[in-house]
Amino acid sequence: MKTCFTELCKSERKVFCRHHKAILCYGCKDKYHRECEVEEIIIPARIDDNITHLLKMLDIMKEDSQKLKIQMHIDGIDEFIPEYHSKTIKMKEHLANSIKHDKFLEYGDLLKSILELSERILENEVYASYCSFMMNFNTTHKVHKLKELELGEEIVNPEEPQIMEENKKATEKYLKKICEGRELEKLYEEVMKCDLKSKRLDELKIDLSIAKDVEFMNAIIKDNVTIKDLKCLTIQDCDKNISEVSRFLKHQFFTNIFKLELSCDRDCKWSSCELKTIASFLKTAIQKMGSKEVCLDVWKIGSSDFSVLLEGCTKCETLSIQRGCFKISNSIKLDKNADFSIKTLKLSCFDNYSLPPKNYESILLGIKESKLQDSIKEIRLGQHLSQNLSKMKSKAKPLGLEHIKFLRMT
């Protein structure tokens, strides 16, 4: 364990402050560098685990290809395996050099690179064809064996026992992991050192100011764990590591999550909670989740960010932005052909911030020029915006949006 550089502190190092060239644990960061923007120091084992995982996968593919002559059925697999094996080995060598010379600032880019490489493999048509081939192969083999048992016969292919014994278990185990992922509850118990007593997680809260929560979130990404059927997924203190939030939102295995909540520390700098840094990833994530309600708390939001957010929420019924810093002076441009389900839009500003007239004019015009006007029923404004209720209502009427109710947020 490499320790914090603060004198007499023996805690594990976690972040790096570029401004002061300081390597810190979370405690010293909060104590001495609270106002500084810091970078998380990635644990090299996370990178190595992902590299090892990919190499094992490619080795299994190579073994399957040789024994089952898969190249006769799938074009490009002979080039696919060595190409990605070579790329993975180069990353392994790069990691070894970074560890040797303690180039910890390279760990973040290395982790990003290996995860992107893994994503490219999983999305590649050759890999998809391979998975399909192996599933069909194993299914056919099982049916064949069942028929043998029913007939009371023992039909033996001289090459088959060796192929199946050496290959089947490893392949099925890997494919099961890729296609199904680990069970969320089991991973939670493992990382959090707790016992859920076989209960299912209905609500999942991740606080980025808590080390264990960060570890759990990273484990979800690393193990491709499916997150589904949640009443609510909450990520708090997003400003503590916005890059990790982006990476988490890129996670492929979201499905059927009723409510999504993302919040930042109300004492954070606005530069640390700009929605534009995660807007595109958030849009894709919301669509994969199929969420009915999306709640954002303490975010700085511009015109383009707001447009991207709205387009991600086409299937949502409620979009709530609490304690926001709105900079929506330009027109909101939405896909004119996109259908919306949003019925309620809630907006409130941070403390004494206000929403200048140009902002709500842009919002209303964006609604008018899209199919959002067909679904939206009410716009609720928070305490510091409630004085704009009559103004928004008067602006809505000439735009043909008089059916929208403008209400004070309760």
Secondary structure, 3 states (H helix, E strand, C coil): CCECCCCCCCCECCEEECCCCEEECHHHHHHHCCCCCEEECCCHHHHHHHHHHHHHHHHHHHHHHHHHCHHHCCCCHHHHHHHHHHHHHHHHHHHHHHHHCCCHHHHHHHHHHHHHHHHHHHHCHHHHHHHHHHHHHHHHHHHHHHHHHHHCCCCCCCCHHHHHHHHHHHHHHHHHHHHHCCCHHHHHHHHHCCCCCCCCCCEEEEECCCHHHHHHHHHHHHCCCCEEEECEEEEECHHHCHHHHHHHHCCCCEEEECEEEEECCCCCCHHHCEHHHCHHHHHHHHHHHCCCEEEEECCEEEHHHHHHHHHHCCCCCEEEEEEEEEECCCCCCCCCCCCCCCCEEEEEECCCCCCCHHHHHHHHHHHHCCCHHHHCCEEEECCCCHHHHHHHHHHHHHHCCCCCEEEECC
